[in-house]
Amino acid sequence: MVEVIYKTNLDNVDWHQMKSVLRADAFDNGRTAAQLKKSFENSYATCIAYADNQIIGTARVLSDGVCNAYIVDVWTLTIYRRQGIARTMMQILLDKLNGQHVYLFTDDAPEFYKKIGFTEQPVGMAQVIGKWLVNE
Ligand SMILES: CC(C)(COP(=O)(O)OP(=O)(O)OC[C@H]1O[C@@H](n2cnc3c(N)ncnc32)[C@H](O)[C@@H]1OP(=O)(O)O)[C@@H](O)C(=O)NCCC(=O)NCCS
């Protein structure tokens, strides 16, 4: 099996490769390579999984560093799923969040999050301000 390497720094990330692999794996939410870079750089902590120097997994967390955190962009490339990669990426992030309330939204993967200790909350509320991905 190919060795999977987990990186928590963003040195030498190929954002165009991330964009194209997400698109090919149907997990592209519309961000450009530059927007991916900015959103990862502005995160509290990130984890990117690599196999053969290719990006095969991502996870990141927004946090105030004290009490509240929000997990986003949790993804494992389809052919690498069910091998514990997302669990490992999540554990790397959660280890940095002691004492914090960690929230996330999922419509596709509740069973995965339950396996790693999350419980459903009764109500989540959301609003997109203006137009999605238009930040100016
Ligand atoms: C959800 C996702 C990130 C899981 O990645 P993964 O690397 O396959 O997950 P892991 O192998 O670490 O799974 C950890 C545990 O959750 C279970 N699990 C993973 N995906 C599951 C699913 N879709 N349904 C039920 N259980 C699941 C695994 O069987 C494993 O259980 P085990 O420890 O008892 O063996 C991956 O399926 C994915 O990228 N999906 C598309 C993107 C997505 O929906 N992301 C979540 C956005 S909120």
The ligand as an SDF file (V2000), in Angstrom:
LIG
                    3D

 48 50  0  0  0  0  0  0  0  0999 V2000
  -16.6390   11.2440    4.6560 C   0  0  0  0  0  0  0  0  0  0  0  0
  -15.2150   10.9660    4.2080 C   0  0  0  0  0  0  0  0  0  0  0  0
  -14.3580   12.1970    4.4620 C   0  0  0  0  0  0  0  0  0  0  0  0
  -14.6670    9.7720    5.0250 C   0  0  0  0  0  0  0  0  0  0  0  0
  -13.3090    9.5930    4.6430 O   0  0  0  0  0  0  0  0  0  0  0  0
  -12.5370    8.2110    4.8820 P   0  0  0  0  0  0  0  0  0  0  0  0
  -11.0920    8.5010    4.7520 O   0  0  0  0  0  0  0  0  0  0  0  0
  -13.1140    7.1620    4.0140 O   0  0  0  0  0  0  0  0  0  0  0  0
  -12.9390    7.8970    6.3890 O   0  0  0  0  0  0  0  0  0  0  0  0
  -12.2060    6.8500    7.3740 P   0  0  0  0  0  0  0  0  0  0  0  0
  -11.6880    5.7060    6.5650 O   0  0  0  0  0  0  0  0  0  0  0  0
  -11.2410    7.5760    8.2210 O   0  0  0  0  0  0  0  0  0  0  0  0
  -13.4400    6.3650    8.2420 O   0  0  0  0  0  0  0  0  0  0  0  0
  -13.4590    6.3780    9.6620 C   0  0  0  0  0  0  0  0  0  0  0  0
  -14.6340    5.5430   10.1210 C   0  0  0  0  0  0  0  0  0  0  0  0
  -15.8540    6.0670    9.5760 O   0  0  0  0  0  0  0  0  0  0  0  0
  -16.4820    5.0850    8.7650 C   0  0  0  0  0  0  0  0  0  0  0  0
  -17.0290    5.7460    7.5910 N   0  0  0  0  0  0  0  0  0  0  0  0
  -16.3640    6.5020    6.7020 C   0  0  0  0  0  0  0  0  0  0  0  0
  -17.2080    6.9580    5.7610 N   0  0  0  0  0  0  0  0  0  0  0  0
  -18.4260    6.4720    6.0830 C   0  0  0  0  0  0  0  0  0  0  0  0
  -19.6890    6.5830    5.4960 C   0  0  0  0  0  0  0  0  0  0  0  0
  -19.8880    7.3000    4.3700 N   0  0  0  0  0  0  0  0  0  0  0  0
  -20.7400    5.9510    6.0730 N   0  0  0  0  0  0  0  0  0  0  0  0
  -20.5640    5.2250    7.2090 C   0  0  0  0  0  0  0  0  0  0  0  0
  -19.3610    5.0850    7.8290 N   0  0  0  0  0  0  0  0  0  0  0  0
  -18.3110    5.7070    7.2600 C   0  0  0  0  0  0  0  0  0  0  0  0
  -15.3870    4.1100    8.3680 C   0  0  0  0  0  0  0  0  0  0  0  0
  -15.8960    2.8420    8.0560 O   0  0  0  0  0  0  0  0  0  0  0  0
  -14.5280    4.1060    9.6040 C   0  0  0  0  0  0  0  0  0  0  0  0
  -15.1260    3.2710   10.5910 O   0  0  0  0  0  0  0  0  0  0  0  0
  -14.2520    2.1740   11.3930 P   0  0  0  0  0  0  0  0  0  0  0  0
  -13.2190    2.9620   12.1350 O   0  0  0  0  0  0  0  0  0  0  0  0
  -15.2390    1.4930   12.2520 O   0  0  0  0  0  0  0  0  0  0  0  0
  -13.6400    1.3200   10.3550 O   0  0  0  0  0  0  0  0  0  0  0  0
  -15.1440   10.5540    2.7100 C   0  0  0  0  0  0  0  0  0  0  0  0
  -16.1110    9.5430    2.4550 O   0  0  0  0  0  0  0  0  0  0  0  0
  -15.3780   11.7040    1.7650 C   0  0  0  0  0  0  0  0  0  0  0  0
  -14.4560   12.3980    1.3880 O   0  0  0  0  0  0  0  0  0  0  0  0
  -16.6470   11.8970    1.3420 N   0  0  0  0  0  0  0  0  0  0  0  0
  -16.9750   12.9630    0.3950 C   0  0  0  0  0  0  0  0  0  0  0  0
  -16.7800   14.3190    1.0120 C   0  0  0  0  0  0  0  0  0  0  0  0
  -17.6600   14.5110    2.2280 C   0  0  0  0  0  0  0  0  0  0  0  0
  -18.8440   14.1860    2.2380 O   0  0  0  0  0  0  0  0  0  0  0  0
  -17.0300   15.0710    3.2640 N   0  0  0  0  0  0  0  0  0  0  0  0
  -17.7070   15.4490    4.4650 C   0  0  0  0  0  0  0  0  0  0  0  0
  -18.1890   16.8380    4.2780 C   0  0  0  0  0  0  0  0  0  0  0  0
  -18.9660   17.4420    5.7330 S   0  0  0  0  0  0  0  0  0  0  0  0
  1  2  1  0
  2  3  1  0
  2  4  1  0
  2 36  1  0
  4  5  1  0
  5  6  1  0
  6  7  2  0
  6  8  1  0
  6  9  1  0
  9 10  1  0
 10 11  2  0
 10 12  1  0
 10 13  1  0
 13 14  1  0
 14 15  1  0
 15 16  1  0
 15 30  1  0
 16 17  1  0
 17 18  1  0
 17 28  1  0
 18 19  1  0
 18 27  1  0
 19 20  2  0
 20 21  1  0
 21 22  1  0
 21 27  2  0
 22 23  1  0
 22 24  2  0
 24 25  1  0
 25 26  2  0
 26 27  1  0
 28 29  1  0
 28 30  1  0
 30 31  1  0
 31 32  1  0
 32 33  2  0
 32 34  1  0
 32 35  1  0
 36 37  1  0
 36 38  1  0
 38 39  2  0
 38 40  1  0
 40 41  1  0
 41 42  1  0
 42 43  1  0
 43 44  2  0
 43 45  1  0
 45 46  1  0
 46 47  1  0
 47 48  1  0
M  END
$$$$
